[in-house]
């Protein structure tokens, strides 16, 4: 999942070198934190959060085979 979020984020931003994705697993939950440059924050979130919601939907669909709950957070 980490690689999927990283590929999506790097394709959206102007500074792909500053994209940092961390993955934390606890029990049945999987937390993926995405950090981008402040100037690229709008590109990752999108208008009214549409791109962020799309990223979360893709990750949820990709993780549907496993029994884990995946949460994607975008950090400043």
C-alpha positions in Angstrom: 0.0 0.0 0.0 2.8 2.4 0.8 4.3 2.0 -2.7 0.8 2.7 -4.3 0.3 5.9 -2.3 3.9 7.0 -3.1 3.5 6.5 -6.9 0.2 8.3 -7.0 1.5 11.3 -4.9 4.7 11.6 -6.9 2.8 11.8 -10.2 0.6 14.6 -8.8 3.2 17.0 -7.3 5.9 19.3 -8.8 8.5 18.2 -6.2 8.4 14.4 -6.2 11.7 14.3 -4.2 9.9 15.8 -1.1 7.2 13.1 -1.0 7.5 11.0 2.1 5.2 8.1 2.8 5.3 6.1 6.1 3.4 3.0 7.0 2.4 2.0 10.5 0.7 -1.3 11.3 -1.1 -2.1 14.5 -3.3 -5.2 14.8 -5.8 -5.1 12.0 -5.2 -1.4 11.2 -2.8 0.0 8.7 -2.0 3.8 8.8 -0.4 5.4 5.8 0.9 8.9 6.3 1.6 11.1 3.3 3.8 14.2 3.6 4.5 16.6 0.6 6.0 20.0 0.2 3.8 22.8 1.4 3.5 24.2 -2.2 2.2 20.8 -3.4 -0.4 20.4 -0.6 -3.2 21.7 -2.8 -2.4 19.4 -5.6 -2.6 16.3 -3.4 -5.8 17.4 -1.6 -7.7 18.9 -4.6 -10.7 21.1 -4.7 -13.0 20.2 -1.8 -10.8 17.2 -1.1 -11.7 15.4 -4.2 -8.2 14.1 -5.0 -7.5 13.1 -1.4 -10.8 11.2 -1.4 -9.9 9.5 -4.7 -6.5 8.4 -3.3 -8.3 6.9 -0.3 -10.8 5.1 -2.5 -8.0 3.6 -4.7 -6.1 2.4 -1.6 -9.3 1.0 -0.1 -10.1 -0.9 -3.3 -6.5 -2.2 -3.5 -6.7 -3.4 0.2 -10.1 -5.1 -0.2 -8.4 -8.5 -0.5 -6.7 -8.3 2.9 -8.7 -8.1 6.1 -6.9 -4.9 7.2 -8.5 -1.5 7.6 -6.3 1.1 5.8 -6.4 4.8 6.7 -4.6 7.4 4.6 -3.6 10.7 6.3 -2.2 13.7 4.6 0.2 15.6 6.9 1.4 19.2 6.7 
